[in-house]
Amino acid sequence: MNKTTTTTTALLALALGGTMASTGAQAEGAAFPSRPVTLVVPFTPSSGSDTIARIIGPRLAARWGQPVVVDNRPGASGNLGTAFAAKAQPDGHTLLMAINTHTITPAIYKSLPYDALRDFAPIAKLAEANMALAVNPALQVSDMKSLIAYGKAHPGKLNYATPGNGTPHHLAMELLKTSYGVSFTHVPYKGISGAITDLMAGHVDLMFASVPSVRTHAQAGKLRLLGVTGEQRSSQLPDVPTFREQGFADMDVVNAWYAVLAPARTPPQLVARLNADFVAVMNTPEVKAELAQQGLQVSTGTPEQLGNLVQSDVARWKKVVSATGITAD
């Protein structure tokens, strides 16, 4: 075999190798889904992530030609279901419906059966739920500035409710306290309903809560809302100013967000495929309308954007927990 023949053979082998690699990557992407896809919800039915999963599941099934199963695995603040998803095969057939507590638990639990960053591949952010700061109407404050002024003038006098230690509601208030130098006393409850009931009764003075959970009470005059997260006012509460309108834009980080994650080592081309499918389904008019009725706003993006969000939130909440000594129930 002469030099020219050897060179030609080598180039042909390289070309064939490249073609086979490309075909293999395409086949791997095309093989998804080859069986039912499971959306793991690490919380109970009717939670925000469960609502989203059940609305988009049938639409994803129609798109993929395979059943989509919603698997509720609640327990340990979402850690049980999250650990299950982390150990799944990285082939797209088991995905985690995550919420922003995914970035809080690493700060408040000394040990977890998974790593919130290393064990997951970001797929897409899906939606947001605005958070509101609610007070009992008898409290003599009308906006965020007057609340901060009152808190500084009466340190420790006001009590704030949360659904429990280490919840997003808890960390939101601790962020407010550390950012603006006020002292409020924490009263943890076993769930959101008891906290809101006692807030309306005047047993506690204020709390952070999602807009859907307090909207009807505020409209009935049983609660006063001082501010909501978001760049624009909530369509459900157009009369309530945003935090940023009042000079508290940094409080926007406490809004609740929902996303989908895959196990780590999911192939990049499959991550891109999943992102495109979830984003397309989430942004259909029907899904937007159904979620709006639940107080959820569709908010999608790239895997890279979700990855940056998760990393920044993990760092932020570790700092807040370290400064305040928050522990889980």
N, C-alpha and C positions, 0 to 999 in steps of 0.2 A: 504494500500500500504506500503510494507516494505522499509527499507532504500536502499537496492540494486535496487529495482524497481524504486524508486524515482531518484536515481543517474543516472540510465540508461535512464530514460525519459528525464532528464535534458540534458544529453549529446546528445541525439538524437535531442532535440529541438535546441541545439546550432549548431549541424551539419546541420540540415535543414535550420536554419537561415543563416548560412554561405553560403550554397548552393544557397539559394534564393537571397542573396545579390550579389553573384557572377553572377548568372543568370541575375539579374536585370541590373548589370553594363554592361554585355555583350549585353543584349537586347538594352540598351540605345545606345551603340556604333553601334550595328547592325541596329538600326532604322535610322541612318544617312546614306545617305540623304533620307528623305521621301517625298521631294518636291524639286523644283528647288533651286539651290544655287546662291546667289547674291554676286558678288564681287564688293564692293563699291569702286570706284575710285574717290577720292576727288578733282580731277583735270580734265581738259578738254581732249577730245579725242586727240590722238597722243602724249600725255605726256608719260614719261618713264613708269610709273605705268600702264597706259592704254595699252601701247604696250605689256607689260608682260602679263596683264590680258587677252588680246585678243589672244595671242599666246598659252597660257596654258589652256584657258577656254574650248575649244573643247576636249582637251586631258583629262582634269579632268572630263568632262561630260561622256566621254567614260568609264572612270574608275569607276565613281559613278553610271552610269545608270540613271542620271537625268540631265536636262538642267542646264547650268551654264550661268548666265546672268551678263553682265558687266553694272553696273549702274554708269554713270558719274554724280557726284554731286559737281561741282566746286563752288568756292566762298570763300571769306574771308581767302585766303591763305591755303585752304584745310580744314578749320575749320567746314564748313557746312556739308560736307560729313562725316568727322570724328565724329562729334556729332551724326549724324544719326546712324552710325554703333555702337557707344557706347551704344545707347539705344535699340539696337536690342535684340531679345531673344538669350540667350547663348546656342544655340543648333546647331551651326555650319552652319546654313543656310544663315547667313549674315556675311560676312567677309570683313575686311578693307584692301585694297591694300595701304600700307603706304610707305612713303619715309622718308628720314632723317629730313625733315622739321617738322615731328611729334615731334622731340626732341628739336626743336628751338622755336616753337610757345609758349610753356609755359614760356619762358624767356622774350619774347617781347610783349605779350599780358597781360594786367593787369587782365583780367578775361576771362575764357573760359567756354563753356557749357559742358565741360568734363575734366577729369583728365587724362593726357597722360600716367600715370603709373597705377593708381588704376582702371581705367575703361576698361582696356584691358588685354587680356591674350596673351602673345607672342606665335606665332605658328612656324614661320620659316623665317629666312632671305632667300632672293631669289637671288638677283643679286647686282652687283656694277657697277658704271660708274666712270672711272677715271676722276679726275679733273686736269686741266692744268693751269699754270700761263702763260698768253699770254701778249706780249708787242708789241707795234708798232715797226717795223723794224728800224725806224730812231733813236730809243732810244739806246744810246751807252752803252749797257750792253749785256753780252753774256751768263751769267749763274746766278744762285741764289746769289752767293757770291758777284758778281759785282753789282747786283741789290741792295743788302743790303748796300754795301759800298756807292753806289751812293745816296741811300735814306738818309743815315746818313750825307753825305756831303752836301746834298741839301734838308733840311727838308721842307716839305710842297710843294715842287716844282712839284712833280709828281701827276697827277690826275688818280684815278682809277674808272672804270665804274662797275656798277652792274645792274641786272634787277630790283632792287628796294630795299628799306630799309628792313632789317630783312631777306633777302634771304640767302641761304647757301653761295652764292658767296660773299655777304657782310660780313658775319661772318668769312669766310675763310680769307679774307684780314685783317680784324680786329685782328684775331688770329695771323697772320703773323706780324702785326705792334706791337702788345703788346709783342709778344715773342722775337722779335729781335730789338726792340727799334728804329723803323723807323716811319716817319710821311708822309703819303700820303693823299691827299684830295679826299673825296668821291664825286662821281657824279652819283646819282641814275637815272635810266631810267625806263620806263614803259614796261619792257620786255627785253629779251635777244637780239633780232635782232637789235634793235636800238643801243644798247651798243656795239655790235661787229662792226656794220657799222662805228660808230664814232671812234672806236679803230683803224680800218684799215685806216681811213681818217686822223688820227693823232690828232683828237680833244681831245682825252684822251690818256693816256700813257700805261696803263696796266689794267688787270682784271683777275679774276679767271673765268673759264668756263669749262663745261664738254668737254671731248675730242671729242665726235661726233660733237659738235657745232662749233669747231674751226679747226678740222683736215684738211678739204679741203682748207681753207684759209691759213693755215700754209704751206701746200704742194705747194700752188701757190706762196708762198713768200710774201703774204700780211700781215702775222703775224709771229712773232718769239715766239716759245714756250721755256720757260726756264726750266720747270720741270713738271713732272706728278706724281700723287700719285700712290702708289702700291709698292709691294715688287719687282716686275720685270717691265721692260719697257713694254709699251703698244705695242701690236702686230700691232696696226694701226700706231704707231709712233715709230718705233724701234730706230730711231736716237736721240730721245729726252731722256735725262737722267731722272731718277726718283729723287724725292726730297731727298730720303735717300742716294742715291749715292753721293749727294753733301753735306751731313751732316745735312739735314733738315728733318730727319725721322719723327719728330713730326707732320709735315704737312700732313701725310697720313690720319689723322683723318678727313680731309675735303672732302674726296671722297663721292660721292653720293651713298647711299645704298637703296635698295628696300626690303620690307618685307610684310608678311601677319600677321594681328592681328585679334583676335576674341574678342567679348565682354567678359568682366570679368565674372567669375563664370562659364565659359565653363568647363564641367567635364574633369578631367585630362586624362581619357581614350580617350575622343574625341579629346583633344589637341594632344595626341600621334598619333592618327589615321590621323588627318589632317596633322600633320608634316610629317609623313611617305609618304602620298600621294603627297603633294607638292614637297618634296625633290625628290621623284622618278620621277615625271614628269619633274621637272626642269633639272634633270641630264640626260635626254635622249639626244642622239646626235643631233636629229633634233631640239630640243628647244635650245640647246647650239649654234648650227649653226645659227638659225634665230636671236637669240639675239645678237650674235657676229656681225652680219651685221648692227645692230642698235647701236653698240658700247657698249654693255652691256655684262659683264662677269658673268656667273652663280657662285653664292657663297652661299651655303646653310649651315645649321647647326641645332642644337637642339633648342627647346624652351628656355632652360636655357641660352644658348649662346646669343640668341636674347634679352632676358630679361636683361642680363648684359650689352649688347651694348646700349640698350635704356636708362638704368639707368646712365651709364657713360656719354653718350652724353648729356642727360638732365642736369647733373651736370656741364659738361664742358661749355656748351653754356650759362647757367645761369651766370657762372663766367665771361665769355667774355662780355656778355651784361651788367652785373653790372659794369664792369670796363670801358666800352666805352659809356654807355648811349644810346645804340641803341634803336630806337622805330620803330614800324610798320608804313607803309604808311597809 
